Amino acid sequence: MNRNNCYCVILAGGLGTRFWPISKAAMPKQFLDVADTGETFIRQTYDRFKKIVPQENILVVTAARYQDLIKEQLPELEERNLLLEPYSRNTAPCLAYATYSLLKRDPDALVVVSPADHIITNDELFAQTIQKAFRHVYEKDVLMTLGIIPTRPDSNYGYVQAYGGREAYRNNEPLQIKTFTEKPDKELAQVFINTGEFLWNAGIFLWKAQTIRQEMEKHLPEVTGLFKGWESALGTRIEREFIQRAYTGCTNISIGYGVMERTDRAWIYPAEFGWQDIGTWESLYNYIPKDSNGNAVSAEKTLMEGTRDTLIVSPEKKKLIAIKGLEDYMVIDTDDVLVICPKDDKKFKDFISGIGMPEFEKYR
């Protein structure tokens, strides 16, 4: 295995709507320091992977509207390594775009794919895990995902059951996937957790570019067929026009639904490097340290009484946040929006659908 054939694809095109009102369409969460770490998500992710693969082998896929933000936050990123999507079509189309782009460059490419909004607490162990997973992918020609022991019935994740079950997870070795269920409801997620035989799909994938091409063309011909002619279009002056046309006809589908649930080449690596997918306010609550009443606070000044298990976020340093009698709520305060809502991802998602009304355009 040659390190020069190892690549990273960072997915950074999401709108971050589940982090509204701090994350907005013009500045979604991957370009923010939502978790108060001192760096934006995209910067952290890029720096993490440049220690694992050659820096010139890191590609970023994002929406065309975020081109300037990427250049501002990652000024060292090569122009050819920035893949711009005309529309958001979920992870399967963008990985088709990235895969064909890499195959044009390097037919022997080994690829790690990562979202831009993860927090890793042990970068050294993370790098060791990626390198070991790379080796397995290189030798076995499989599709690998990293697995995390679940701590709650979260319906935002995929759930993976591997052959060997709970005992095999302790061996720190890759395992073949038995079942892959993308984003079950909370009731089914709880059943999975109770068995002790399921891991969260971390959404970090490793594979040969040739292998994922084969599996996408087998299971998602309705997507890959739109990229016919990629050999002569990608990396040329007509790439933008070609991608515009391909994306216009693409369905919105994830790589989990489209490939990982269907393929017989799926494997999982149980990982222990410390992982948080900060994708929703509820996940941020689970990440932030709590006080004795279970409150997670990211605000300069607060006055609370009779308040429990509540998330309080306010970037306004001069403002006092005073709360009495709330339980299992979230209070998100920005300069132009105040949100007070039950701390439940589904309720929040249903609630904020109302901001799509024309009169709220300036707040989106």
Summary of the structure (lengths in Angstrom):
residues: 364
radius of gyration: 20.8
end to end distance: 46.4
largest distance: 65.1
contacts: 1178
relative contact order: 0.14
helix: 40%
strand: 26%
